[in-house]
Amino acid sequence: MKTRPTVLYDVPGPRARRRNLLWTLLFLVALAAVVWWVMVSLADKNQLEWDKWAPFFTDARVWETYVLPALKNTVIAAALAMVIALPLGALLGISRLSDHRAVRGGAGTVVEFFRAIPVLILMLFANAAYSEFTDISPETRPLYAVVTGLVLYNASVLAEVVRAGILALPAGQTDAAKAIGMRKGQTMTYVLLPQSVTAMLPALVSQLVVIVKDTALGGAMLGFSELLASVRPLSANYGANTIACFTVVAVLFVVLNFALTTFASWLEGRLRRGKKSTGAVVGAGAVEELATPGEHLDTPGKPPDTR
């Protein structure tokens, strides 16, 4: 029985299948060896003992004093950055498509400038600026600096995502909107943006996940009390259980990002289903009513009225 080649690759034959199986087995063996070495190394340093992990299961103060307040700060910083960066990025992306050279050039300069600077440097500059020119208290200043750095960097990246999503649409969409008399603002608002959102959603979600993870930079450099920063006091107060603390923090980050991507997948599916179900069927009677006075639809089978 002959196998049919696919569009992307030829179906492997018996020798290729055996070779692929051999490489798979070798990879699994190597992976198991690495996992075994890691576990042995942790066991030698007493990092797998139950007393290192027990506080997370037996002591409520671990969560009430350290983990949950840090998680709350992470969510607040990420949520504020998302709420500000999304509309700002959309505005910058649309401005880069403007017919006015000054608007297009100004938006392009802002995007290219802040996109080229590492987000950590933006946070440090923002923290220094707030310290020098504002009266924000030192306790809340790290939150302001983290959110500012995240907004400036991610809004610039999101602007490119928005611009690319709009440019990816067929040119016929714009031509059709112009043909029915829409102005450019109306075309962007009612035609281009709604259609491009679904295509842009995976890239947007990826950037939102980056926002959640980059909040950890504020804890490392600015003393912001987020999830990663909670590892140090936890480890100091509960017997140098660094591995256990990092594991719990990593799991919480995974849960946050998984919830975000799951919501985005649900939203994308809902948007796609909505687009498929918005077509309206207009009956013949309704068409007769929509006809302007003095205009009559020709009845099938009869010659048109040429009077």
LOVEXTOR-636354 format. One record per atom (N, C-alpha, C): residue in three letters; z, x, y. Coordinates in pm, whole numbers, padded with zeros to 5 digits, always signed. Example, Ala and Ser with C-alpha at 12.3 -4.5 7.8 and 13.67 -1.06 7.14 Angstrom:
BEGIN
ALA+00780+01319-00569 ALA+00780+01230-00450 ALA+00780+01320-00330 SER+00708+01285-00225 SER+00714+01367-00106 SER+00787+01290+00003 
//
This chain:
BEGIN
MET+00000+00085-00120 MET+00000+00000+00000 MET+00000+00088+00125 LYS-00098+00069+00210 LYS-00111+00153+00328 LYS-00024+00098+00441 THR+00030+00191+00516 THR+00111+00154+00632 THR+00025+00155+00756 ARG+00049+00060+00842 ARG-00030+00049+00965 ARG+00040+00126+01077 PRO-00031+00212+01151 PRO+00031+00283+01263 PRO+00067+00188+01376 THR+00174+00216+01442 THR+00215+00137+01558 THR+00152+00195+01683 VAL+00180+00128+01795 VAL+00122+00174+01920 VAL+00186+00304+01965 LEU+00317+00321+01943 LEU+00388+00435+01997 LEU+00390+00555+01902 TYR+00392+00532+01773 TYR+00403+00644+01680 TYR+00349+00601+01544 ASP+00314+00699+01463 ASP+00270+00671+01327 ASP+00391+00654+01236 VAL+00383+00560+01146 VAL+00492+00537+01051 VAL+00509+00662+00965 PRO+00630+00718+00956 PRO+00648+00842+00878 PRO+00621+00819+00730 GLY+00566+00923+00669 GLY+00540+00919+00526 GLY+00662+00961+00446 PRO+00647+00976+00315 PRO+00762+01011+00230 PRO+00827+01143+00268 ARG+00749+01246+00297 ARG+00806+01376+00333 ARG+00880+01367+00467 ALA+00820+01297+00562 ALA+00885+01284+00693 ALA+01015+01206+00682 ARG+01018+01102+00596 ARG+01140+01026+00579 ARG+01250+01110+00515 ARG+01212+01192+00418 ARG+01312+01280+00355 ARG+01365+01382+00456 ARG+01274+01435+00539 ARG+01317+01533+00641 ARG+01410+01468+00743 ASN+01376+01347+00786 ASN+01463+01277+00880 ASN+01600+01247+00821 LEU+01600+01210+00693 LEU+01728+01183+00625 LEU+01812+01310+00615 LEU+01745+01422+00588 LEU+01817+01549+00578 LEU+01879+01587+00712 TRP+01803+01574+00821 TRP+01855+01607+00953 TRP+01970+01513+00991 THR+01960+01386+00954 THR+02068+01292+00982 THR+02196+01332+00910 LEU+02183+01368+00784 LEU+02300+01409+00708 LEU+02362+01537+00765 LEU+02277+01632+00805 LEU+02329+01756+00864 LEU+02403+01727+00995 PHE+02348+01637+01074 PHE+02415+01601+01200 PHE+02550+01535+01174 LEU+02555+01445+01076 LEU+02682+01378+01045 LEU+02786+01478+00994 VAL+02741+01573+00911 VAL+02834+01674+00862 VAL+02887+01759+00977 ALA+02798+01801+01069 ALA+02840+01881+01184 ALA+02935+01801+01274 LEU+02906+01673+01293 LEU+02993+01590+01375 LEU+03131+01575+01311 ALA+03133+01554+01180 ALA+03261+01542+01111 ALA+03341+01671+01120 ALA+03271+01787+01114 ALA+03340+01915+01125 ALA+03401+01932+01264 VAL+03327+01892+01368 VAL+03380+01903+01504 VAL+03502+01812+01522 VAL+03493+01689+01472 VAL+03605+01596+01483 VAL+03727+01650+01409 TRP+03705+01705+01289 TRP+03815+01762+01212 TRP+03880+01878+01286 TRP+03798+01966+01347 TRP+03852+02080+01422 TRP+03933+02033+01542 VAL+03885+01930+01612 VAL+03958+01877+01728 VAL+04092+01819+01684 MET+04090+01742+01575 MET+04214+01681+01529 MET+04315+01786+01483 VAL+04267+01889+01414 VAL+04358+01995+01370 VAL+04417+02068+01490 SER+04334+02095+01591 SER+04383+02164+01710 SER+04488+02080+01782 LEU+04466+01950+01791 LEU+04565+01863+01855 LEU+04693+01856+01774 ALA+04678+01852+01643 ALA+04797+01847+01558 ALA+04879+01976+01569 ASP+04811+02090+01580 ASP+04882+02217+01595 ASP+04964+02222+01724 LYS+04917+02152+01827 LYS+04988+02150+01954 LYS+05078+02027+01968 ASN+05102+01957+01857 ASN+05192+01842+01851 ASN+05149+01727+01942 GLN+05017+01715+01966 GLN+04968+01608+02052 GLN+04942+01478+01976 LEU+04950+01482+01845 LEU+04927+01362+01766 LEU+05057+01300+01715 GLU+05170+01355+01753 GLU+05298+01300+01711 GLU+05321+01164+01777 TRP+05391+01077+01704 TRP+05410+00940+01752 TRP+05488+00934+01882 ASP+05581+01024+01904 ASP+05660+01017+02027 ASP+05577+01043+02152 LYS+05459+01103+02136 LYS+05369+01122+02251 LYS+05299+00993+02289 TRP+05274+00907+02191 TRP+05200+00784+02213 TRP+05290+00661+02223 ALA+05412+00673+02173 ALA+05502+00558+02167 ALA+05531+00493+02302 PRO+05546+00569+02413 PRO+05578+00502+02540 PRO+05478+00395+02582 PHE+05352+00412+02546 PHE+05252+00312+02585 PHE+05267+00182+02505 PHE+05343+00186+02395 PHE+05361+00069+02312 PHE+05504+00014+02316 THR+05597+00095+02356 THR+05738+00053+02348 THR+05808+00047+02483 ASP+05755+00111+02585 ASP+05824+00119+02714 ASP+05738+00048+02820 ALA+05784-00068+02865 ALA+05709-00145+02965 ALA+05703-00075+03099 ARG+05797+00016+03126 ARG+05797+00085+03255 ARG+05673+00173+03272 VAL+05616+00220+03163 VAL+05494+00300+03171 VAL+05384+00221+03240 TRP+05370+00096+03204 TRP+05266+00012+03262 TRP+05305-00041+03400 GLU+05430-00085+03413 GLU+05471-00145+03538 GLU+05481-00044+03652 THR+05521+00080+03619 THR+05546+00181+03723 THR+05425+00268+03751 TYR+05346+00298+03648 TYR+05239+00396+03664 TYR+05099+00338+03642 VAL+05075+00281+03525 VAL+04938+00247+03486 VAL+04883+00129+03566 LEU+04954+00018+03568 LEU+04902-00102+03635 LEU+04886-00085+03786 PRO+04983-00024+03858 PRO+04957+00001+04001 PRO+04836+00092+04024 ALA+04818+00194+03938 ALA+04701+00281+03952 ALA+04573+00205+03923 LEU+04575+00119+03821 LEU+04458+00037+03790 LEU+04426-00057+03906 LYS+04528-00114+03967 LYS+04507-00202+04082 LYS+04439-00127+04196 ASN+04485-00005+04226 ASN+04423+00073+04333 ASN+04278+00108+04300 THR+04250+00140+04175 THR+04112+00170+04135 THR+04022+00050+04156 VAL+04070-00068+04113 VAL+03990-00189+04127 VAL+03969-00224+04274 ILE+04074-00209+04356 ILE+04061-00239+04499 ILE+03959-00148+04565 ALA+03969-00018+04541 ALA+03875+00076+04603 ALA+03732+00050+04557 ALA+03714+00028+04427 ALA+03579+00004+04375 ALA+03522-00128+04428 ALA+03605-00231+04433 ALA+03557-00361+04479 ALA+03519-00356+04628 LEU+03602-00293+04710 LEU+03569-00280+04852 LEU+03439-00202+04871 ALA+03423-00093+04797 ALA+03302-00013+04809 ALA+03179-00093+04766 MET+03191-00171+04660 MET+03077-00252+04615 MET+03040-00358+04718 VAL+03142-00428+04768 VAL+03116-00538+04862 VAL+03048-00487+04989 ILE+03084-00367+05033 ILE+03024-00313+05156 ILE+02892-00243+05126 ALA+02884-00169+05016 ALA+02765-00088+04989 ALA+02644-00173+04950 LEU+02665-00283+04880 LEU+02551-00364+04836 LEU+02471-00422+04953 PRO+02532-00496+05046 PRO+02452-00546+05158 PRO+02401-00435+05250 LEU+02481-00331+05269 LEU+02435-00221+05353 LEU+02316-00150+05289 GLY+02321-00128+05158 GLY+02208-00067+05089 GLY+02084-00154+05095 ALA+02101-00286+05079 ALA+01987-00376+05089 ALA+01926-00372+05229 LEU+02011-00369+05332 LEU+01962-00362+05470 LEU+01885-00233+05495 LEU+01938-00121+05447 LEU+01870+00007+05465 LEU+01738+00010+05387 GLY+01739-00044+05266 GLY+01616-00045+05187 GLY+01508-00128+05251 ILE+01544-00245+05303 ILE+01446-00330+05371 ILE+01399-00265+05500 SER+01491-00198+05570 SER+01453-00130+05696 SER+01353-00019+05671 ARG+01360+00046+05556 ARG+01264+00152+05524 ARG+01123+00097+05501 LEU+01111-00034+05486 LEU+00980-00097+05469 LEU+00932-00163+05598 SER+01003-00143+05707 SER+00969-00207+05834 SER+00836-00154+05889 ASP+00768-00241+05964 ASP+00644-00201+06031 ASP+00671-00117+06156 HIS+00793-00122+06206 HIS+00828-00047+06326 HIS+00869+00095+06287 ARG+00804+00192+06345 ARG+00828+00331+06307 ARG+00970+00375+06338 ALA+01028+00329+06448 ALA+01163+00370+06484 ALA+01264+00319+06381 VAL+01249+00192+06341 VAL+01341+00136+06241 VAL+01323+00206+06107 ARG+01197+00223+06067 ARG+01169+00288+05939 ARG+01218+00432+05937 GLY+01195+00506+06045 GLY+01238+00645+06051 GLY+01389+00658+06058 GLY+01456+00571+06136 GLY+01602+00578+06145 GLY+01668+00549+06012 ALA+01621+00445+05943 ALA+01678+00412+05812 ALA+01651+00523+05712 GLY+01531+00581+05716 GLY+01500+00690+05624 GLY+01586+00812+05647 THR+01615+00842+05774 THR+01701+00956+05805 THR+01842+00935+05752 VAL+01896+00815+05774 VAL+02031+00786+05725 VAL+02037+00796+05574 VAL+01939+00738+05506 VAL+01939+00738+05360 VAL+01929+00879+05304 GLU+01834+00956+05354 GLU+01814+01091+05302 GLU+01932+01182+05332 PHE+01997+01161+05447 PHE+02110+01246+05485 PHE+02229+01222+05394 PHE+02272+01097+05382 PHE+02392+01069+05305 PHE+02367+01077+05155 ARG+02243+01060+05113 ARG+02215+01074+04970 ARG+02218+01219+04926 ALA+02197+01312+05019 ALA+02192+01454+04985 ALA+02330+01519+04983 ILE+02432+01451+05037 ILE+02566+01510+05044 ILE+02649+01461+04925 PRO+02718+01548+04854 PRO+02805+01503+04744 PRO+02911+01406+04794 VAL+02940+01308+04712 VAL+03033+01202+04754 VAL+03172+01259+04780 LEU+03212+01365+04710 LEU+03344+01423+04733 LEU+03354+01481+04874 ILE+03248+01546+04921 ILE+03249+01601+05057 ILE+03258+01488+05160 LEU+03188+01378+05134 LEU+03196+01263+05224 LEU+03339+01210+05231 MET+03407+01205+05117 MET+03546+01160+05117 MET+03635+01254+05196 LEU+03616+01384+05178 LEU+03699+01481+05250 LEU+03674+01474+05400 PHE+03548+01463+05441 PHE+03518+01450+05584 PHE+03577+01321+05640 ALA+03566+01211+05565 ALA+03621+01084+05612 ALA+03772+01092+05625 ASN+03839+01156+05531 ASN+03984+01171+05539 ASN+04024+01253+05661 ALA+03951+01362+05689 ALA+03980+01443+05807 ALA+03954+01366+05936 ALA+03846+01287+05937 ALA+03813+01209+06057 ALA+03919+01102+06083 TYR+03962+01033+05978 TYR+04066+00932+05997 TYR+04198+00995+06042 SER+04226+01114+05992 SER+04348+01182+06032 SER+04344+01226+06177 GLU+04225+01264+06225 GLU+04211+01321+06359 GLU+04194+01213+06465 PHE+04119+01108+06435 PHE+04077+01016+06540 PHE+04135+00875+06526 THR+04216+00848+06424 THR+04271+00713+06408 THR+04422+00721+06386 ASP+04484+00604+06389 ASP+04628+00595+06367 ASP+04662+00539+06228 ILE+04569+00550+06136 ILE+04592+00501+06000 ILE+04704+00582+05935 SER+04794+00514+05870 SER+04909+00582+05810 SER+04866+00673+05696 PRO+04938+00782+05674 PRO+04902+00873+05564 PRO+04905+00807+05427 GLU+04983+00699+05411 GLU+04989+00632+05281 GLU+04860+00559+05247 THR+04797+00498+05345 THR+04674+00421+05321 THR+04547+00499+05354 ARG+04562+00615+05418 ARG+04444+00693+05457 ARG+04356+00732+05338 PRO+04413+00774+05223 PRO+04324+00808+05110 PRO+04237+00692+05065 LEU+04288+00569+05069 LEU+04207+00454+05031 LEU+04089+00439+05126 TYR+04113+00449+05255 TYR+04005+00440+05353 TYR+03902+00550+05331 ALA+03948+00671+05305 ALA+03856+00783+05286 ALA+03772+00765+05160 VAL+03835+00721+05052 VAL+03761+00700+04927 VAL+03655+00593+04943 VAL+03693+00481+05003 VAL+03597+00372+05022 VAL+03484+00415+05115 THR+03516+00487+05222 THR+03412+00533+05314 THR+03312+00625+05245 GLY+03362+00722+05171 GLY+03272+00813+05100 GLY+03186+00740+04998 LEU+03246+00649+04923 LEU+03169+00574+04824 LEU+03062+00486+04890 VAL+03097+00424+05002 VAL+03001+00336+05070 VAL+02883+00416+05125 LEU+02911+00526+05193 LEU+02803+00603+05254 LEU+02706+00657+05149 TYR+02760+00710+05041 TYR+02671+00768+04938 TYR+02598+00659+04860 ASN+02671+00561+04810 ASN+02610+00463+04722 ASN+02521+00365+04796 ALA+02549+00337+04922 ALA+02457+00253+04999 ALA+02323+00322+05015 SER+02323+00454+05032 SER+02197+00528+05043 SER+02120+00525+04912 VAL+02190+00538+04800 VAL+02122+00531+04671 VAL+02071+00390+04644 LEU+02153+00290+04673 LEU+02111+00151+04652 LEU+01993+00114+04741 ALA+01984+00175+04859 ALA+01870+00149+04946 ALA+01739+00189+04879 GLU+01740+00302+04810 GLU+01620+00344+04738 GLU+01590+00253+04620 VAL+01694+00203+04555 VAL+01674+00109+04445 VAL+01609-00019+04496 VAL+01658-00070+04608 VAL+01602-00192+04666 VAL+01458-00169+04710 ARG+01433-00058+04776 ARG+01296-00030+04823 ARG+01199-00018+04705 ALA+01241+00052+04600 ALA+01154+00068+04484 ALA+01131-00066+04414 GLY+01235-00150+04407 GLY+01218-00280+04343 GLY+01121-00369+04418 ILE+01126-00366+04550 ILE+01033-00448+04629 ILE+00890-00395+04618 LEU+00875-00263+04625 LEU+00741-00205+04616 LEU+00680-00223+04478 ALA+00763-00245+04375 ALA+00711-00261+04240 ALA+00646-00398+04218 LEU+00671-00493+04308 LEU+00611-00625+04293 LEU+00462-00620+04320 PRO+00384-00705+04255 PRO+00239-00708+04282 PRO+00209-00741+04427 ALA+00106-00678+04480 ALA+00069-00703+04620 ALA+00026-00847+04643 GLY-00016-00915+04539 GLY-00057-01053+04554 GLY+00053-01145+04599 GLN+00180-01109+04574 GLN+00291-01192+04619 GLN+00296-01198+04771 THR+00281-01083+04833 THR+00280-01079+04980 THR+00157-01149+05036 ASP+00042-01125+04973 ASP-00082-01189+05020 ASP-00072-01341+05011 ALA-00013-01391+04902 ALA+00000-01537+04887 ALA+00092-01594+04993 ALA+00202-01521+05023 ALA+00295-01569+05126 ALA+00227-01571+05263 LYS+00147-01469+05292 LYS+00075-01468+05420 LYS-00027-01580+05427 ALA-00087-01613+05313 ALA-00191-01715+05311 ALA-00138-01853+05345 ILE-00010-01879+05316 ILE+00048-02009+05349 ILE+00123-02006+05481 GLY+00108-01895+05556 GLY+00161-01890+05691 GLY+00302-01837+05705 MET+00356-01772+05603 MET+00491-01716+05613 MET+00492-01592+05699 ARG+00596-01579+05781 ARG+00616-01456+05855 ARG+00673-01350+05762 LYS+00679-01224+05809 LYS+00725-01116+05721 LYS+00870-01134+05681 GLY+00954-01180+05774 GLY+01094-01202+05740 GLY+01109-01311+05634 GLN+01031-01417+05646 GLN+01035-01523+05547 GLN+00983-01474+05413 THR+00878-01394+05416 THR+00823-01340+05291 THR+00926-01254+05219 MET+00998-01171+05294 MET+01099-01085+05235 MET+01216-01167+05179 THR+01259-01269+05255 THR+01377-01345+05217 THR+01351-01441+05102 TYR+01237-01509+05105 TYR+01213-01617+05011 TYR+01119-01580+04895 VAL+01046-01469+04908 VAL+00948-01435+04804 VAL+00982-01303+04736 LEU+00992-01195+04814 LEU+01003-01062+04755 LEU+01143-01033+04699 LEU+01246-01055+04782 LEU+01381-01023+04736 LEU+01423-01103+04612 PRO+01405-01235+04609 PRO+01446-01309+04488 PRO+01377-01260+04361 GLN+01250-01221+04371 GLN+01179-01176+04252 GLN+01218-01035+04211 SER+01253-00952+04307 SER+01284-00813+04275 SER+01428-00794+04226 VAL+01516-00892+04251 VAL+01657-00876+04213 VAL+01670-00858+04063 THR+01598-00937+03985 THR+01608-00928+03840 THR+01563-00791+03790 ALA+01455-00740+03847 ALA+01406-00608+03805 ALA+01500-00497+03848 MET+01567-00515+03962 MET+01656-00411+04013 MET+01794-00414+03948 LEU+01829-00522+03881 LEU+01967-00541+03836 LEU+02019-00429+03745 PRO+01942-00380+03646 PRO+01994-00270+03564 PRO+02029-00145+03645 ALA+01942-00108+03741 ALA+01971+00009+03824 ALA+02090-00017+03915 LEU+02102-00138+03966 LEU+02216-00171+04051 LEU+02347-00162+03974 VAL+02347-00213+03852 VAL+02469-00208+03771 VAL+02506-00065+03739 SER+02407+00018+03709 SER+02436+00159+03682 SER+02503+00225+03801 GLN+02458+00192+03921 GLN+02519+00251+04040 GLN+02658+00195+04065 LEU+02682+00070+04031 LEU+02816+00012+04045 LEU+02913+00077+03948 VAL+02866+00110+03828 VAL+02950+00184+03733 VAL+02986+00320+03789 VAL+02891+00385+03857 VAL+02918+00514+03920 VAL+03027+00499+04026 ILE+03025+00389+04099 ILE+03129+00366+04201 ILE+03267+00360+04136 VAL+03279+00288+04025 VAL+03408+00276+03958 VAL+03457+00414+03913 LYS+03369+00493+03855 LYS+03410+00625+03805 LYS+03441+00722+03919 ASP+03368+00713+04029 ASP+03388+00809+04138 ASP+03517+00785+04215 THR+03585+00675+04192 THR+03716+00658+04254 THR+03813+00766+04208 ALA+03787+00824+04090 ALA+03875+00930+04038 ALA+03871+01054+04125 LEU+03762+01074+04202 LEU+03755+01191+04290 LEU+03862+01184+04398 GLY+03892+01063+04444 GLY+03997+01049+04544 GLY+04133+01087+04491 GLY+04159+01058+04364 GLY+04286+01098+04306 GLY+04297+01247+04285 ALA+04184+01311+04256 ALA+04186+01455+04228 ALA+04201+01538+04355 MET+04145+01492+04468 MET+04141+01575+04588 MET+04219+01519+04707 LEU+04239+01388+04711 LEU+04301+01327+04830 LEU+04437+01267+04801 GLY+04484+01273+04679 GLY+04612+01213+04647 GLY+04609+01063+04639 PHE+04491+01005+04618 PHE+04480+00860+04605 PHE+04536+00818+04470 SER+04623+00719+04470 SER+04694+00679+04348 SER+04608+00588+04262 GLU+04506+00646+04200 GLU+04419+00569+04111 GLU+04449+00606+03966 LEU+04367+00559+03873 LEU+04397+00573+03731 LEU+04413+00719+03689 LEU+04319+00803+03726 LEU+04326+00942+03682 LEU+04447+01013+03739 ALA+04485+00978+03862 ALA+04601+01041+03924 ALA+04731+01002+03856 SER+04732+00894+03779 SER+04855+00852+03711 SER+04888+00940+03591 VAL+04793+01023+03548 VAL+04818+01108+03431 VAL+04928+01209+03460 ARG+04928+01269+03578 ARG+05026+01374+03609 ARG+05170+01323+03604 PRO+05205+01215+03675 PRO+05346+01169+03664 PRO+05380+01116+03524 LEU+05284+01055+03457 LEU+05311+01008+03322 LEU+05343+01124+03229 SER+05261+01228+03235 SER+05283+01343+03149 SER+05412+01415+03183 ALA+05449+01416+03310 ALA+05571+01485+03350 ALA+05697+01410+03307 ASN+05688+01277+03299 ASN+05807+01199+03267 ASN+05818+01158+03122 TYR+05714+01177+03044 TYR+05717+01132+02906 TYR+05677+01242+02808 GLY+05727+01360+02829 GLY+05716+01464+02728 GLY+05583+01533+02715 ALA+05517+01560+02826 ALA+05391+01634+02824 ALA+05289+01573+02728 ASN+05275+01441+02733 ASN+05178+01372+02647 ASN+05044+01358+02719 THR+04987+01471+02756 THR+04865+01473+02837 THR+04749+01407+02765 ILE+04730+01440+02637 ILE+04618+01385+02562 ILE+04630+01234+02551 ALA+04748+01185+02524 ALA+04769+01040+02514 ALA+04739+00973+02648 CYS+04784+01033+02758 CYS+04759+00975+02891 CYS+04611+00970+02923 PHE+04541+01082+02899 PHE+04399+01085+02926 PHE+04324+00984+02838 THR+04368+00967+02715 THR+04304+00871+02625 THR+04319+00729+02676 VAL+04439+00694+02718 VAL+04463+00558+02770 VAL+04381+00535+02896 VAL+04378+00633+02986 VAL+04300+00619+03110 VAL+04152+00605+03078 ALA+04102+00683+02983 ALA+03961+00674+02945 ALA+03928+00536+02889 VAL+04018+00482+02806 VAL+03996+00349+02750 VAL+03992+00244+02860 LEU+04080+00255+02960 LEU+04081+00159+03070 LEU+03953+00167+03152 PHE+03902+00288+03175 PHE+03774+00301+03245 PHE+03661+00238+03164 VAL+03664+00259+03033 VAL+03561+00198+02948 VAL+03568+00045+02956 VAL+03689-00010+02954 VAL+03704-00154+02962 VAL+03652-00207+03095 LEU+03685-00140+03205 LEU+03636-00182+03336 LEU+03484-00182+03343 ASN+03424-00072+03300 ASN+03278-00062+03308 ASN+03210-00156+03210 PHE+03271-00178+03093 PHE+03213-00272+02997 PHE+03216-00414+03052 ALA+03326-00450+03118 ALA+03333-00583+03180 ALA+03227-00599+03288 LEU+03206-00494+03365 LEU+03105-00499+03472 LEU+02965-00514+03414 THR+02931-00434+03313 THR+02797-00443+03254 THR+02776-00574+03178 THR+02882-00626+03116 THR+02870-00754+03047 THR+02841-00866+03146 PHE+02913-00867+03258 PHE+02887-00967+03361 PHE+02745-00954+03415 ALA+02699-00831+03435 ALA+02564-00810+03486 ALA+02459-00858+03385 SER+02482-00835+03257 SER+02388-00882+03155 SER+02382-01034+03153 TRP+02501-01097+03164 TRP+02504-01244+03171 TRP+02429-01295+03293 LEU+02450-01230+03408 LEU+02384-01272+03531 LEU+02233-01253+03522 GLU+02190-01141+03464 GLU+02047-01117+03450 GLU+01982-01223+03362 GLY+02046-01255+03249 GLY+01992-01359+03162 GLY+01986-01494+03232 ARG+02089-01526+03310 ARG+02090-01652+03382 ARG+01978-01657+03486 LEU+01956-01546+03557 LEU+01849-01542+03656 LEU+01712-01558+03590 ARG+01693-01492+03475 ARG+01564-01503+03406 ARG+01542-01646+03355 ARG+01646-01709+03301 ARG+01632-01847+03255 ARG+01606-01941+03372 GLY+01670-01911+03487 GLY+01648-01995+03603 GLY+01505-01988+03653 LYS+01445-01869+03645 LYS+01306-01856+03688 LYS+01211-01932+03598 LYS+01246-01937+03467 LYS+01157-02006+03374 LYS+01169-02157+03383 SER+01279-02207+03439 SER+01304-02351+03437 SER+01291-02416+03574 THR+01234-02345+03672 THR+01226-02402+03806 THR+01092-02468+03833 GLY+01000-02467+03739 GLY+00872-02532+03763 GLY+00887-02683+03762 ALA+00839-02749+03865 ALA+00848-02893+03876 ALA+00715-02955+03840 VAL+00718-03068+03767 VAL+00599-03140+03729 VAL+00585-03260+03820 VAL+00476-03266+03892 VAL+00452-03374+03988 VAL+00354-03472+03927 GLY+00393-03598+03920 GLY+00307-03701+03863 GLY+00196-03741+03958 ALA+00102-03820+03904 ALA-00013-03861+03984 ALA+00029-03949+04101 GLY+00130-04036+04077 GLY+00176-04122+04185 GLY+00236-04044+04299 ALA+00310-03939+04266 ALA+00370-03856+04370 ALA+00263-03784+04449 VAL+00159-03738+04380 VAL+00050-03671+04450 VAL-00018-03764+04548 GLU-00035-03893+04507 GLU-00094-03991+04598 GLU-00008-04008+04723 GLU+00127-04009+04702 GLU+00216-04026+04817 GLU+00216-03906+04908 LEU+00194-03784+04849 LEU+00195-03663+04929 LEU+00067-03645+05008 ALA-00037-03715+04971 ALA-00164-03702+05042 ALA-00147-03753+05184 THR-00205-03685+05279 THR-00192-03725+05420 THR-00275-03849+05446 PRO-00236-03928+05547 PRO-00312-04050+05578 PRO-00458-04018+05606 GLY-00545-04103+05554 GLY-00688-04082+05575 GLY-00752-04000+05466 GLU-00670-03937+05375 GLU-00726-03859+05266 GLU-00703-03936+05137 HIS-00803-03943+05052 HIS-00794-04017+04927 HIS-00837-03926+04816 LEU-00762-03930+04705 LEU-00797-03850+04589 LEU-00905-03921+04511 ASP-01001-03846+04470 ASP-01110-03906+04394 ASP-01063-03942+04255 THR-01101-04059+04209 THR-01065-04103+04075 THR-01158-04038+03975 PRO-01103-03984+03861 PRO-01188-03921+03761 PRO-01292-04020+03709 GLY-01411-03973+03695 GLY-01519-04056+03643 GLY-01599-04124+03751 LYS-01552-04120+03877 LYS-01625-04180+03988 LYS-01675-04072+04081 PRO-01789-04092+04142 PRO-01841-03992+04236 PRO-01755-03987+04360 PRO-01740-03871+04420 PRO-01657-03859+04540 PRO-01711-03942+04655 ASP-01618-03987+04738 ASP-01655-04066+04855 ASP-01707-03972+04963 THR-01834-03986+04999 THR-01896-03896+05097 THR-01920-03964+05230 ARG-01860-04083+05247 ARG-01883-04151+05374 ARG-01815-04081+05489 
//
